[in-house]
């Protein structure tokens, strides 16, 4: 278990404060777990108060001693109620903020109402775009964690080659792979920021089940085990001559990488083989255009245009009627971070330190899904680098 270094936390806070100054925000209150972990190194229950200038204050309800052990910030203090916050600020010489930023994309309304009662005269703005901008550029420390995560997911891939057998269920395969990941330190939770977006390790399925659409904003869905979590591996048995897709999110010390590989027992159809080769071409095109300074949406437009040119207008990134409007997504502590390689993102550009997963996929109802996914980052000196490294060959067992 690694503890986030104090220098790392202080750099992140200062970066947030610089964005706050640009947006004329007096204070940001951070309460969501992923953001708390990023800025404090822990997720103990409470709130982080970040003033426009000066030291942040991590106010902890439970558990204070653990927060002090895991958090590298200087000021970690107890509080029992939101009503205590003005007094705590006064103790540190901070006045009441006039303009407060909060994570309005994820904060429950009742929490917001309670904070507003504490600061009734303040104006409130959404600080999530600022927070996400800080988080989207990874440090060397974070890149090292992501490299370890890529190593973990490669071990999952290698285990898949060993255990896939005819007649096992998709669920049995998923369980075998999850077991490997847990032994390698996977936390067992894949965080997503979007409302009602839930994932568990991976999407692992075979044949026609991999083409079943689901509610989640992903190109693949799967039938799942029951309607309460209608996605992912189900009880379908793996058969010969069909694609077996393993879309797995590795995780080490809170940091995620995303990788997809395809297997089969025997041969898959020529149509599927061609689709796989074509998705490799789309990935190659991405590596040619995803340069520092390129708008996120431009990468999407160029790569989708190639997929359409290759004949996949109705099957690229989902079956017709269930297609998603992205090909890649930022990744780190959450699986849906900035940048988005997606339709319409023409204002924000790629820059060094950004990490994203790119996942061109084809979904053919009744036959299955096929494609590739890797996690990449933009290096200061070497351009686009690939973090995940498992063999990209279509594996016939």
N, C-alpha and C positions, 0 to 999 in steps of 0.2 A: 504494500500500500504506500503510494507516494503522497506526500503533503505538498500542496502547491507552495512554491517559494514566496516569501514576502515580497521580494523584488518584482516578481511576476504580477502579484496582486496590485502592488502600488502602480506599476506601469498601466495596468488596465483601468484603474480608478482615474489616473491622470488623463488618459485618453478619453474616458467618458466625460470628465470635467471640461475638456477642451470642446467637445461637441455641445455640452450644456451651455457654455459661454456663447457659442455661435447661435444657439436657439433661445437665448435669454431666459434660461431656466435657473431658478435659485436653488432647487434641491431635487434630487431623484430618490424615490423610495423603491427599493428592490425587494420583492417578496416571493417571486416564483422560484421553485427549486433549482432549475437549470441556471438561471441568472445568479441566484445566491451562490451556487457552487463556483461559477465563473469568477465572481468578484470577491468571495470570501474563502473559498476552498472547502466549504462544508455546506450542509443543508439543514442545519439545526433550526428549529421553528422560531421565526422572528422576522425582522426586517432590517435591511441595511439602509442607513440614511447617508446619502452622498451629497454634501453641500457643494455649491459652485466653486468654493475654494476652501482649503483646509482638510483636516483629517475626517474620513468617514467614520461613522459610529454603527457598529453591528449590535443591535438590540435583540437579545435572545430570551425567548420564553422557555424553551426546552430543547436541548439540555445545555445549560450554561457551561459546565465544566468540559463537556465534550467539545463545544464550540471553541473554547479557549485552547484546547489541545490541538484542534484541527485547523483553526483559522490563523493565518499569519498577520492579520491586521492588528494594529496597536490597541484600538479601542473596542473591546467586546464587553458589553455591559448587560445586566439583567433588566427585564421589564415585565410587568405582569399584565398591563393593559395598554391599549392605544392611548388612553388618557394620560399615561405617564410620559409620553413623548415630548410635549412642550417643556416639561421640567428637566428632562434629560438634555435637551438642546440648550436650555438656559445654563445648565451646569458646565457646558463646554463653550459658553460664550456665543452661542448661535441664536440669532433672533428668529422670529417666525417667518417662514418663507412666503413670499407673495405669489410665486409661480412654481408649481410642483409638477414634476414629471412622474408618471406611474406606468406600469406595464398594462395599459388598458386593453391590449389584445388578449390577455390571458387572465386578468384579475377578475374574480367573481364580483358581481354588482354589490352584494352585501358587504364585502370587504371595502370596496370603494366608498360606499355610503358611510361606513364607520370612520374611515380616514378623513372624509370630508367634514364629519362632525368635529374632528380634532382640529382641523384648520379651516373653519367656515368662511374666512375672508379670502382664502387663496383661490387663484385660478389653477385649473388642472389641464395638463396636456399629456399626450401619449408619448412616453419616453422609449417605448419598445423599438422604434426605428433607430434611435441613437444607440441603444444597447446592442442591437443586432449588427450595426455597423462596426462597433468595437469588436464584437465577437467574430466577425467574418474574416478578419486578418489574423492568422495564426502566428504565434511566436515559434522560435526554435524549440522551446520546451514542449509546446503542443505538438509540433511535427514529430518529435521523438515518441510521444505517446501514440500518435496515429500510426507510426511505423510499427510499434509493438502490436497494435490492434490488427494491422495488416498481416503480421506474422501469425497471430491467433487464427485469423480467418483462413489462412493457407493451411493450417493444421486441420481445420474443419473440412476443407476441400479434399485434402489427402485422405481423411477418414471416409469421406463419401465414396471415393474410389474403392475402398476396401470393403464396405458394408452393403452397398447396393446389391440387391438380389431380386430375382423374379419372385413375385408373390407377396413380398413384404408390403405393408401399407405405407402410404405417404407419411402418416403419423409416426410409424415406427422409424422411418428414416430420419424424420425431423428430430425425434427423441435421441437417436444415436448421435446426431450432430450437435444437439444442444448439450449433451453430456460432455462431449469433448470441449466445447467452448467454456462450460462452467469450470471444468478442471483447469483450464488455462486462464481463469480469472475473470470470465465474463460476469458482469453484475446481474444479469438476468432481466434487465429492463432496457428497452430501446425507447429513448425519449423523443417525442414529437411535440412541436409547439402548437400546431393547429388544433382547434376545438374538436373534440371527439375523434381525434386521430390516434389510433391505438395500434401498436405493433408488438409482436413477441418474437424476438430473435430473428425470424426469417420467414420467407415464403418458400416452402418446399412442397412441390407437387409434380405429378406426372400426367402425361397424356392430356386428355380432354379436360381434366379438372384444372389444369393450369390456365385454361382459357375462360374459366367461369368468372364473370365480373363481380365486383363487390363494392361496398359503399366507400371504402377507403380511397384516398386520392393517390392511387398508384396504378401503373399500367397493368399489373397482375392482381388478381383477387384470390381466387380459390374458394371452394365450397366451405371449408372449415368443418368443425365438428357439430355445430348447432347454430341456430339463428342468433344466439346471444353474443357470439363473436364470429360472425359469418365471413371469415377469410382464413387463408392459410391452409395447412395440411389437414386432410380429412382421412377417411377410411378406405379410399380407393386403393386397390392393389396394383402394384407396378407390373406392367406387362412388357413383353418384348417389342422391340421396334417402335418405341414411342419416346419422345423427349422427356427427360427428368430434369427439372429446373431447380437449382439451389441458389436462391437469392438470400444471402446471409449477411447480417450486420454483426461484425466483430466489435468487441468493446473491452478496452483496457483502461483502468483508472478513470472511468467516466467518458472516454473518448472513443467515438465510433468510426469505423470504416465500413464501406458497403461494397459487396462483390457478388456477381452472378456468374455461375458456370453451368454448362449443360452436359448431361450424361445420357447414355442410353444402353440398354441391353440388346445387342444386335444393332441393326441399321435403322435409321429413321428415313423418312421419305426424301426423295431428291428435292421436293419443294421446300422441306424444312432445312435441308443442308444448304440450299441456295440462300434461304432467308438468313441463316446464321452467317454465311460468308458476307452477305450484304450488310448485316449489322456491324460486322468488323470494318467494312468500308466506311460506314457512317462514323464509327469511332475514330478511324484514321482521319477522316475529314475534320472532325472536331479538333484533333491534335494539331492540325495545320492552321486553324483559324483562332483557336483559344489562346490568344496572345495578350500580354498585359496592355491595357488600354482599349481592348475590344469590348463593345457593349454586350451585355449578357444576351439580350434578345437577338443580336446579330448571329451569334453562335447557334442559337436555336433555329433561326430562319434558314441558315445555310444547310444545317444538318437535316432538318425536316424536308427541305427542298430536294436533297439527294435521296432521301427515303421515298418520297413521292415519285421521283424520276425512276427509281428502281422498281416501282410498281406496288407500293405499300400504302397508298393514300387512305385506304379503309381499314388497315390493320396495324399501322404503326402506333406504338404506345397505347395499345388497347384495341379491343374489338370495336367495330363500327357502332357508334352510339354510346360507347363507354371509354373513348379515348381521352387521355389527359393532355394538357397543353404545356407540358415540359418534357425535356429529355434528361435534364440533370438538376441536381439540388446540392446546395451547400451542406456540409456535414462537419460535425465536431462533437459537442456535448448533446446536441439534438440532431435528428436526421433530416430536418427541414430548415436548415440555416441559410443565410445568404452565402453565396450568390445563387440565383435561380437561373438555370439555362432554360428559359421559358419564353413563351409568347408575350410580347409587349414590353419587355424590360429593356428599353432602349436608352434610358438616361444613365444607368449605373454601369460601370465598366469593370472589367477584370483588373486585378492588381496583385502584385507580389504578396504572398502569404495566404491567398485565398485557397480553400480546399473544397472540392466538389466531387460528387459521384456522377458519372455519366452512364446512362443505361438505355441505349437503343434496343428496343424489343419489338417483336412482331407477335401478334395474337391472332390465331386462326381458329375460330369456334369449331368444335367437333374434333379438332386435331391436336391443338395444344399451343403452347407459347415457346418462343425461342429468342435468344438474344445474349447480350454480353453486358457486364457492368464492372467498372473499375473506379477506384478513387484516385483523384489527381490533385496535385497542388502546383501553384505557380511559384517557382523559385526566383529569388532576386537576381541570380546570375545565370541560371541554366534554363530558364523558360519553364515550360510545362513538364512536370515530372509525375510519373505514375507511382502511387504508393502501394496498391495491391499488386501482387506479382505472381499469383498462381497461373499455371499453364493455361493458355487461352484455347488450346485445341479442343474441338468437340470430341468428347471421350466416349468411345464405344467399348463396353465391357463384355 
